[in-house]
Amino acid sequence: MGKQPGEAGINAVPPTILIVEDEVFIRWALAEDLSDAGFIVLQAFNASEALKVLQSSMPVDLLITDIRMPGPMDGLELATYARANWPQLKIMIISGNLPDLPANAPADAIVEKPYTEAVVTERVQKLLGRLGGACIH
């Protein structure tokens, strides 16, 4: 899957985040905020699009997925599949229905909707070991 999270150097490539969210304005706002924080951000409308990215040669450090989305696979199934196939991949689940989330959900972080982009960005920085665009050693 490319570089490992936390791998750093002076010229290190910023971590890459894949956001999977069917609500376009929510996805764009979050992508813009994370991009402004210094991350490389990829976007997918649903799990099928996300799997194409994950199976490509593009390295991804963090998958952020909503649970409810159109298509044959929801976000929880995507997270479960991603955890089984890319165990080093960090996973953040975002949902407005946390009571529906199983206790053994394959997530390194869970964020409840509604949220602010600043809260998500802070959680992402902690997950990836980055603060203010600088890697923490």
C-alpha positions in Angstrom: 0.0 0.0 0.0 3.0 2.3 -0.4 4.5 4.2 2.5 3.5 3.3 6.1 1.7 5.9 8.2 4.2 7.9 10.2 7.0 7.4 7.7 8.5 10.8 7.4 11.4 12.7 6.2 12.1 16.3 5.3 10.6 15.8 1.8 8.0 13.2 2.8 4.8 13.0 0.8 1.8 14.1 2.8 -0.6 11.2 3.8 -3.3 10.4 1.4 -6.9 10.3 2.5 -9.8 8.7 0.7 -13.2 10.2 1.6 -16.3 8.0 0.7 -19.5 10.0 1.0 -22.5 10.2 -1.3 -23.6 13.6 -0.2 -21.4 15.7 -2.5 -21.4 19.0 -0.6 -20.4 17.2 2.7 -17.7 15.4 0.8 -16.4 18.5 -0.9 -16.4 20.5 2.4 -14.5 17.8 4.2 -12.1 17.3 1.3 -11.3 21.0 1.1 -10.7 21.3 4.9 -8.3 18.2 4.9 -6.6 19.5 1.8 -6.1 22.9 3.5 -4.5 21.0 6.4 -1.9 19.6 4.1 -3.2 16.2 3.2 -3.7 14.7 -0.3 -7.4 14.0 -0.6 -9.2 11.6 -3.0 -12.9 11.3 -3.2 -15.4 8.6 -4.0 -19.2 8.6 -4.2 -19.7 5.1 -3.0 -18.0 1.9 -2.0 -17.5 0.7 -5.6 -15.6 3.9 -6.5 -13.6 3.6 -3.3 -12.6 0.0 -4.1 -11.3 1.1 -7.5 -9.0 3.6 -5.8 -7.9 1.2 -3.1 -7.1 -1.5 -5.6 -5.1 0.9 -7.8 -1.5 1.8 -7.4 -2.4 5.0 -5.5 -1.2 4.7 -1.9 -3.9 5.5 0.6 -3.2 6.0 4.3 -6.7 6.7 5.7 -10.2 5.7 4.6 -13.0 8.0 5.8 -16.4 6.5 5.1 -20.0 7.2 5.8 -22.0 4.2 6.6 -25.2 4.7 4.6 -24.6 5.1 0.9 -26.0 3.8 -2.4 -24.7 0.7 -4.1 -24.3 -2.9 -3.3 -21.9 -2.3 -0.4 -22.4 0.2 2.5 -19.7 1.9 4.4 -19.5 -0.7 7.2 -19.0 -3.4 4.6 -16.4 -1.3 2.8 -14.6 -0.8 6.1 -14.7 -4.5 6.9 -13.4 -5.4 3.4 -10.7 -2.8 3.6 -9.5 -3.9 7.0 -9.3 -7.5 5.8 -7.4 -6.6 2.6 -5.3 -3.7 3.7 -4.7 -4.2 7.5 -2.3 -1.2 7.7 -4.9 1.2 6.4 -6.4 3.5 9.0 -10.2 3.7 8.9 -12.5 6.4 10.2 -16.3 5.8 10.1 -18.6 8.8 10.1 -22.3 8.2 10.8 -25.4 9.9 12.0 -26.6 6.5 13.3 -23.9 5.4 15.8 -26.3 3.2 17.8 -26.6 1.0 14.6 -22.8 0.6 14.6 -21.7 -2.8 15.9 -19.2 -2.8 18.8 -16.6 -4.6 16.7 -16.8 -2.1 13.9 -13.5 -2.1 11.9 -12.5 1.5 12.7 -9.6 3.3 14.2 -11.9 6.3 14.8 -15.6 7.0 14.8 -17.1 10.5 14.3 -20.8 11.2 14.8 -22.8 13.4 12.4 -23.4 16.2 12.5 -19.7 17.2 12.9 -17.6 20.1 12.1 -14.7 19.7 9.6 -12.4 21.0 12.3 -13.2 18.1 14.5 -12.6 15.6 11.7 -9.4 17.3 10.8 -8.1 17.1 14.4 -9.0 13.4 14.6 -7.3 12.7 11.3 -4.1 14.5 12.4 -4.0 12.4 15.6 -4.7 9.2 13.6 -1.9 9.9 11.1 0.5 11.3 13.6 0.5 14.7 12.1 -0.2 18.1 13.7 -0.4 21.3 11.7 1.0 19.7 8.6 4.2 18.6 10.3 4.9 15.0 11.0 5.4 14.1 14.7 8.3 11.8 15.5 
